[in-house]
Amino acid sequence: MFLVRTRTRRIVVALGASLAATAFLAVPAFSALGVNWNETAKDGKVPVLSFHVTSLTIGKTGWSAHVSFGNLSKKTVKVGNQFGVAFFENATSEDLSKAAALAPATSFAPARPVALKPGATWTGVISGTGSLSASRPKLYARVVFGPLTGVAGQTSAVSWITDHAKVLAPVGNSTPVVPSGPQIVA
């Protein structure tokens, strides 16, 4: 996976099975997290995509997020189906291959578009299932959008990982996360 940075924003270039072999794990306790994350992907100084997350809910058997993303460019962007939540064990991790766990979105309401024309925006709820052992370290939850193809300034498919993260407090004896449950397969 190759990481492209524009200031503090990041676009992850998906190469091969970028999301394969990492499992999702939700936290054991219900946690509804109202957020107001607004982020913009840029090609140099020109905004090309916008991302907004208004809520992130983590529960015993699954998760959901109310999100929107918009195409600010003059090109149609193709939209893949590997959206989800990435859980990291530290606040600075940016690489999906180093995520403690990934929670794939298995539901999109309304249906996820296959493409976004210039100026178009999609708003909806993404959600998935899974569970985490009763003991885990502090985790940082970030929403993943993608893969997105045809993004201005990019030559291959990319996924957006939010810069913003919600901190999930440690539970139990804080042993390392042991992935189990549904897996994202590229």
Secondary structure as GFF3:
##gff-version 3
##sequence-region A 1 186
A	DSSP	beta_strand	2	6	.	.	.	ID=ss1
A	DSSP	beta_strand	9	13	.	.	.	ID=ss2
A	DSSP	beta_strand	31	43	.	.	.	ID=ss3
A	DSSP	beta_strand	46	58	.	.	.	ID=ss4
A	DSSP	beta_strand	62	71	.	.	.	ID=ss5
A	DSSP	beta_strand	77	79	.	.	.	ID=ss6
A	DSSP	beta_strand	84	88	.	.	.	ID=ss7
A	DSSP	three_ten_helix	96	98	.	.	.	ID=ss8
A	DSSP	beta_strand	101	104	.	.	.	ID=ss9
A	DSSP	beta_strand	107	109	.	.	.	ID=ss10
A	DSSP	beta_strand	115	116	.	.	.	ID=ss11
A	DSSP	beta_strand	121	129	.	.	.	ID=ss12
A	DSSP	beta_strand	139	149	.	.	.	ID=ss13
A	DSSP	beta_strand	158	161	.	.	.	ID=ss14
A	DSSP	beta_strand	166	168	.	.	.	ID=ss15
###
